[in-house]
Amino acid sequence: MPEFVALGYEVKHANSLGEGAIPDEVILANAIETNAIVVTSDSDFHAMLAHESLATPSVIRIRIEGLRPPDVAAYVHQGVRAAQIRGLESFAMSIAKDRIAMRALPLR
């Protein structure tokens, strides 16, 4: 994931948390503990944020299929910068080709 490192992000893949399929709850708990942003294509994370009324972690959902890693990195970077401009410390974000939607956490 050198594309993310080049943009100044520290990156950890969910597989680093254990072997086999890592449950979403474990990924979310680790992100809370390490103050990380979850980047995913899975809508379950936004649902978990809403259901639990969580104030962290931030979650970015990429809704574009077939992106190469450099393109994912560029979209994530654009999304994080947009959240910073709006002054959001923690957020739920959805990124599509032509749109970035974001809401402050906790979701109400």
C-alpha positions as CSV (number, residue, x, y, z in Angstrom):
1,M,0.0,0.0,0.0
2,P,2.8,2.4,-0.9
3,E,0.2,4.7,-2.5
4,F,-1.2,5.5,1.0
5,V,2.2,5.8,2.6
6,A,3.3,8.3,-0.1
7,L,0.3,10.5,0.9
8,G,1.4,10.4,4.6
9,Y,-0.9,7.7,5.9
10,E,0.0,4.8,8.1
11,V,-1.8,1.8,6.7
12,K,-2.7,-1.6,8.2
13,H,-4.7,-4.2,6.4
14,A,-7.4,-6.0,8.4
15,N,-5.6,-9.3,7.8
16,S,-2.9,-8.1,10.2
17,L,-5.4,-8.6,13.0
18,G,-5.4,-12.3,12.7
19,E,-5.8,-15.3,10.4
20,G,-8.9,-16.0,8.3
21,A,-11.9,-13.8,8.0
22,I,-11.7,-11.0,10.6
23,P,-15.2,-10.1,12.0
24,D,-16.3,-6.6,11.4
25,E,-16.6,-6.0,15.2
26,V,-13.0,-6.9,15.6
27,I,-11.9,-4.4,12.9
28,L,-14.1,-1.7,14.4
29,A,-12.8,-2.3,17.9
30,N,-9.2,-2.2,16.7
31,A,-9.9,1.1,14.8
32,I,-11.3,2.6,18.0
33,E,-8.3,1.4,20.0
34,T,-5.7,2.7,17.5
35,N,-7.6,5.8,16.4
36,A,-7.7,4.6,12.8
37,I,-10.0,5.2,9.9
38,V,-11.7,2.2,8.5
39,V,-11.8,2.1,4.6
40,T,-14.2,-0.4,3.2
41,S,-16.6,-1.2,0.4
42,D,-18.9,-2.9,3.0
43,S,-22.0,-1.0,4.1
44,D,-22.1,-3.0,7.4
45,F,-19.7,-0.6,9.1
46,H,-21.9,2.4,8.6
47,A,-24.8,0.3,9.9
48,M,-22.8,-0.6,13.0
49,L,-21.9,3.0,13.6
50,A,-25.6,4.0,13.5
51,H,-26.9,1.0,15.5
52,E,-24.4,1.5,18.3
53,S,-24.4,5.3,18.2
54,L,-20.6,5.3,18.1
55,A,-18.6,8.5,18.0
56,T,-15.5,6.7,16.6
57,P,-14.0,5.4,14.5
58,S,-14.4,7.3,11.2
59,V,-15.5,5.0,8.4
60,I,-15.0,5.7,4.7
61,R,-17.0,3.5,2.3
62,I,-15.8,3.4,-1.3
63,R,-18.7,2.7,-3.6
64,I,-16.7,2.4,-6.8
65,E,-16.0,-1.1,-8.1
66,G,-12.7,-2.1,-9.7
67,L,-10.4,0.6,-8.5
68,R,-6.7,0.1,-8.5
69,P,-4.9,0.9,-5.2
70,P,-3.6,4.3,-6.4
71,D,-7.1,5.3,-7.2
72,V,-8.5,4.2,-3.9
73,A,-5.7,6.1,-2.1
74,A,-6.6,9.3,-4.1
75,Y,-10.3,9.0,-3.3
76,V,-9.5,8.4,0.4
77,H,-7.1,11.3,0.5
78,Q,-9.8,13.6,-1.1
79,G,-12.4,12.4,1.4
80,V,-10.1,12.9,4.4
81,R,-9.2,16.4,3.2
82,A,-12.9,17.2,2.7
83,A,-13.7,16.1,6.3
84,Q,-10.8,18.3,7.6
85,I,-12.1,21.3,5.7
86,R,-15.5,20.8,7.3
87,G,-13.8,20.5,10.7
88,L,-15.1,16.9,11.3
89,E,-13.1,14.9,13.9
90,S,-15.0,11.7,13.3
91,F,-17.3,10.9,10.4
92,A,-19.1,8.4,8.3
93,M,-18.3,9.0,4.6
94,S,-19.5,7.4,1.4
95,I,-17.5,8.0,-1.8
96,A,-18.9,7.5,-5.3
97,K,-17.4,8.6,-8.6
98,D,-19.1,11.9,-8.7
99,R,-20.0,12.5,-5.0
100,I,-18.7,12.5,-1.5
101,A,-21.3,12.3,1.3
102,M,-20.4,12.7,4.9
103,R,-22.0,13.0,8.3
104,A,-20.5,13.7,11.7
105,L,-20.4,11.0,14.3
106,P,-22.4,9.8,16.2
107,L,-25.1,9.2,13.6
108,R,-28.5,10.2,14.9
